[in-house]
Amino acid sequence: MTSRRGSRRTRKPSRAILVFLLIAGLIGGGIWAYTPDESRAVLEARYHVAPTDYVDIDGVHLHVKDSGPKGAPVLVLLHGFGASLQTWDIWSERLSTNYRVIRFDLPGFGLTGADPTGDYADDRAVRILSDLLDRLGIAKATLIGNSMGGKIAWKCAASHPTRVEGLVLISPDGYASPGFAYGEHPTVPVLMHALPYVMPKSLLRASILPAYGDTAHLSDLTVTRYWDMLRAPKVREAIIARLGQTVLEDPRPTLQEIAVPVLLIWGEKDGMIPFRNAQDYLGVLKSAQLVSFPDLGHVPQEEDPDRSLKPVLAYLAARRVAAP
C-alpha cells in the first residue's frame, strides 16, 4: 500500500476493493443475487446488543462495548474497513480482566451504521473518538487499531498527544496504493453502486480469504458475522460514500509527530496490506518496535488471537500500562 514520491510499489487490493471486484464480476456475468439489508432488531438480538450499548456522540448513534474494571487503564480497540467491534471479541475477553476495554463500530459500519452528516473523513472519526472518551470521562487511553482503525489511531495520537499513552498498530492503513495518488479525489466505479443490492455470502468469503495467512482459520461463523454486519441498515451505502470521500494524504508528516512509543504487529502473509509496508512505519516513527508473524495475515487478532495478543501484553507491561 506504499507509494513514495518518485517510486511506487504494488500491493494487493484492499478487502473493500476485492469485495467490489467480485461483485462487478458477478454482475458482469449476468448473475443477479439480491441481498437486502437485515433488520436492526434481528441483528441486535443475534449479537446480544442492549439499549445501553449505544452512546450518542456528535449526532452519531455509536454502538459501543465498554467492559472491564472502570478504574483500570483504558484500551480503545478500533476495527478495520468492512469489519465491526466483534473482530476484537477474544482479545476483549482476555484484556477485560485487568483493563477497561472500549470498542465501538466506527461510523458507517456495524450497528453504528451511517453517519447522519454523511461525513466519513478521518478527521471526523478522530473527533468522534475523542468526544467519546470525553463522554466516558476518560482522560488517557492506549489505542489499538487494525488496518483502517490503525490509521485513525495514529492520526489521533498525532493530534491528541497528551491523551494517547500507548499506540498499537496492527497492519495499519495509511500509505497510498496503485491507482490512488495523494491529494486526489477518487472516482467510485458505477458498478460499485450495486453493493447495496448484491452481496452473496460465498463471494464475501472469497474476498476475506486474503486477510488470512492460513485460510483454514476462516470459519463459517466469522464469515456470517462479516456478512451480517455489512447487511446492517444503510452500511453498504455508507461504504460507497466513504470510498468517494477518501482523499489520501502523505502520512509521513503526521507520523513524525507521534511521540509515544509504537508497537507494530504484522502478519507476513498479509494479503491486504503487504508486510513490507512495516518498514515505512519503522523508517518514520520516532520510536517503534515491530513484531511479525510469518504464518499470519491481515487480522491476527482473529486468526490467532492468543499468540498475537502476547506482544501487546508485553508492550503494555513495558509501558507500565497495567492495572494497579
N, C-alpha and C positions, 0 to 999 in steps of 0.2 A: 504494500500500500504506500510505498515510498516514492517520492519524486523530489529530485534536487534540481535547483536552477542550473541547468547545463547538462544534466543526465537524468535518465529515468529508468527505473527498474520495474519490471512487470510483477504483478501478483494476481492470484486467482480472484474472481469476483467475490464480493461480499455475499452473505446469506441472503440479503434482500434482493440483490441482482440475480442470484441463482433462482430464487422463487419466481421472479418476474420472467426470466428467460424460459423457464419451464412452462409458465402459463402461456407465454407467447407461442411456444411450440405447440402447446395443446390446442389453442385456438386456430393456429395456422394449419393444423392437421385436420381441422373440421370437426373436432370433438368438443361438445359443449357439456360441461358438468357444473350445473348451477349449485352454488354453495352459499346459502343465505346466512345472515348473522344468527347467532344463538341469543336467546333472551338473557338479559342480565339476571333475572330471578333464577333461571336454571343454572347459570354459571356460579352464582353466589352459593346456591345450595350444594353444588357439586364440589366446590373448593372451600366450603365451610367459612364463608365470609359473613361477618356480623355487621350490623349497622355501625357499631363503634370502630370498625376498621376503616372508616372514611374520615378524612380531615379536609376541610375547605381551605385552600391556600391560593390567594391571588386569582380567585374565580374558578379554580380547578378543583373538582371533587376527587381528591387523591385517595387511592386505595393504599393503605399503609398497614404494615405489620410492625408492632413495637413489642419486643419480648426481652426477657432477662431482667435482672435487678435494676431498678430505677436509679440507684445510687452508684452503679458501676460505670467504668469508662465506656464511652459510646462508640459503636461501629456503625457506619452507614454503608449499606450494600447497594450498588447501582448496577442494574442489568443492562444487557446489550440490545441492539436493534432486533425487533421481532420477538424478543423474549418478555419475561414478566418476573415479578418478585419470586415466583416459585423456583426459578433457577438456583436460588440460594437455600432451598429447604433444608438440605442436610447440613450445610455449613452453619446455618442459623441455629439449628437444633444443638450442634456441638458448641457453638460460641455463646449461646444464651445462658449457659451455666455460670459464666464469670463476667459476661459483658452485657450491656444493654445494646441490643441489635435492632436497628431501624432499617427497614427495606420497604420500597414502595414501587408501584407501577408508574414509570415515567409517563408524563403526558403524551397521549397518542397510543398507548399500549395497555394491554390487560384490562383490568376492571376500572382503571382510571379513565380510560377512553379518551375521546377527543378533547382538546383544549378549546373551550368556547371562543377564545380570541383567535384561534387559527394560527397562532404564532408558535412555531416549533424550532426557533433558533436556540443555539446552545446557551446564549446569554439568558434567555428566559428560563431554561432548565436550571441554570446555576442560581438564578434569583429565587425560583420556587424552592430549591433545596435549602438555601439559606433561610428563607422565610419559614419553611417547615421546622427547621431547627429552632428558630426564634419561638414559634408557636409551642414547641415541646419543651421550651426552657433549657435548651442545650447550648452551652457556650462553646465547647470544643468537641471535636469528633475526629476519629480516623476514618477516612474514606477508602472504600474498596470497590473498584469498578472494573467491569468486564467489557471489552470492546467499546461500543458507543458510550456505555456507562463509565469506562475508563477515561474517555475524553472529557466528559462532563466533570469527572472527579479532578483531573489535573487542571482544568480551567478554574474550578472552584478553589483549588489550592493556591493558584496564582493570584486570584482576585481577592481571596479572603485568607491571607497567610496566618493571621492570629487565631483563626477559627479551626484550621486544619492541623492537627497534631501528628498525623500519620497518613501515609498515602501508599496504597497497594494497587498496582495496575496490572490487570490480567489481560494479556494480548490487546492492549489499548488501541483504539482508533485515533486518527489524527493527521497522518501524512496522506498526501494525495496519491491517487492510483491512476493507471492509464485511462484516459478519456475524461478525467476530472482535473482541471487546472485550477491553481489558486486564483481566487478572486472572480471566477466566472460563475454566472447563474446557470444551473443545469436545465436541460430540456428533458421532460419526462415523456418517453415514447407513448404514443397513443394507445398501444396495446396494453400498457401497464394499467390503464384505467379500467381494464376488465377485472382487476384484482378483487373489487368488492363483490363480484358475481361468480368468479371461478376460482376455486382453491381446493381441489381434491386432496384428500389426506395422503394418498400414495405419492403424489408429486411433491407435497410439502416434505414428506420423509426424505425423498431424494435430495431436496435442497438443503436439508440439515446434515446429511451424511458427511460432507466435507468438514464439518465442525468437530468431528470425532477422529482421533488417531486410530482407534480400533472401532469400526462400525458395529461390532457385535455388542458394544456397550450402549448403543442407542436402543432403548426399549420402546415397545409399543405404548407404554404408559406415558413416556416422555413425549413421543410424537403426538399423542392425543392431547396432552396438555398444551403444547405449542399450537396445535390446530384449534383447540377451544379458545385460547386467549387471542388468537388472531381473528376469530369469529365473534369476539365481543363487540357489542354495538358500536359502529362507526370507526372501529380501529383501522380497518383497511383503507377507508377514505383518508384517515389521518396519516397513514403511512405514505400515501401518494402526495399529500400536502407537504409532508416533511421532506420528501425527496426533491420536490420542486423548490424548496427553500434552502437547501443545503449548499451554501457558498463556502468553499474551503479556504482556510487561511493558513499561511506558513506557520506551523506550530512552534518553530524554534524560539522566536522571541518570547512567547508565553512560557514555554517550558523552562527557559533560562531564569525566569523569575521565581521558580519554585525553590524554596529554601529547605523545606523539610526533607529528610532522607526518604527515598522511594524504594519500595520493593517491587521489582518487575517479575511477573510469573508468566511463562510462555511454554506452550506445548510445541515441540519441534515439528510435529506433524500437523500443525495448524493449516487447514485448507482455506481459511477465510482471510486472515492477515498473516503474512509469512513470518516465520521465526526470525529471519534476518533483520526485520524491522527493529528488533530489540536493540541492535547496535546503534540505530539512530537515536533512540532514547538515551542510551548509555553515553553517547557522544555529546549530548547537550545538557542533560540534567546535572546539577551541581553535585548531588550525592545520590547514587543509585546502585542497587545490587540486583543482579539477575539470577533467578533460579529457573532452570528449564527442565522439562521432562521429555526425554527422547521419544516416548511412545504415546504421548497425549496430544490432543488437538486444541481447538479454539476455546472450549468450555471445560477446563479441567475440574471446575467445581461440580460439574455434572458427571463427567466421565470417570473420575477417580477422586471423589470428594475427600476421603480420609487422607490420602497421600498428598494431595495438593494443598490441604489445609496446614500441614506441618510447618512449611516455611513461614506461613502467616503467623502462626502462634509463636515461632521463634522471633520473628520481626517485632511483634507486639511486646514480647518479653524484653528484648534488647532495648526497645524504646521506653521501657518501663510503663507501657500502657497495660497495666494489669490491675485486676481487682484488688482493693485494699484487704 
